[in-house]
Amino acid sequence: MIQSTQNGFEIAEEEMDRIHADTAQGEQSIAVQIDMKRWAQKEGLWPHEPYNDIIVLHAIARGWLQEYNDGMEIVY
């Protein structure tokens, strides 16, 4: 389908969707959220603990929050 822009140009609807793209959640983010929820349920935190606390506790449990690590280093 062809649409006209405000400037009078004709452009395909698919191209308009690309120009005005919405944000989308990635697969890795979804996988981490699923893992975090399962972990929180197993630990008895879900759904009573505040979500931000669950995020921090999950990161600590996975070893993602480490002293002297600002997230920019590559940890081997």
N, C-alpha and C positions, 0 to 999 in steps of 0.2 A: 504494500500500500504506500502511496506517495503522499507526503504532507508538505504544506508550505510553511516555511519558517517566518518569523516576524520580519525578516529582512526581504521577504519575497522569493527566497530560494526554494526550490523543490528538493526534497530529500526523502529517502526511503525510511519507513517507520523503524526498521531494524537499526539504521544508523542513528536515528534520534535516540533510541534506547541506549546505544553505546555512548553517545555524547552525554546524556543525562543518566548515567548509570547509578544504580543504588548500591550501597555497600552490601556485602554478603559475608556470612560467617564461613570460614574455611573448614576443611575436613579435620585438620589437626586440632583446631580449637574445639570442634564438636567432640572429637575423641577424648580430649582432656576433660571436658565437662562431664561426659558419660563416666569416665574413670573416677573423677572426683566425687560424683554423686554415689556411685557404688561403694567407694571407700567410706564416704560419710555415713551411709546407711549401715555398713558393717561396723563402724566405730560407734554407732548410736547417736550421731550428731544430727542426722537429717530427720525431720525438718525443723528441729528446735533451736539449733545454733544459728546465729546470724550468718548470712551467706558470705560476707567478707571474711569472717573468722574461719569459715570452712575453707576458703581459698588459701589463706595463710597456713592453716594447719595441714592441709593436703600438700602444699609445697614443701613444708618442713618434713613431713613424713616421707616424701619422695626424694629428699635430699637436694631440692632445687634452691633452697635458701641456705647459703653457706656464708660463714664469716669471711670478710674481706673479698667477697665476690659481688661486683656491681652488675652482673649480668652481661657484661661486654667481653669477658674472658672466655676462651674456649677451654673447657675442663676435660681432661683426658682421663 
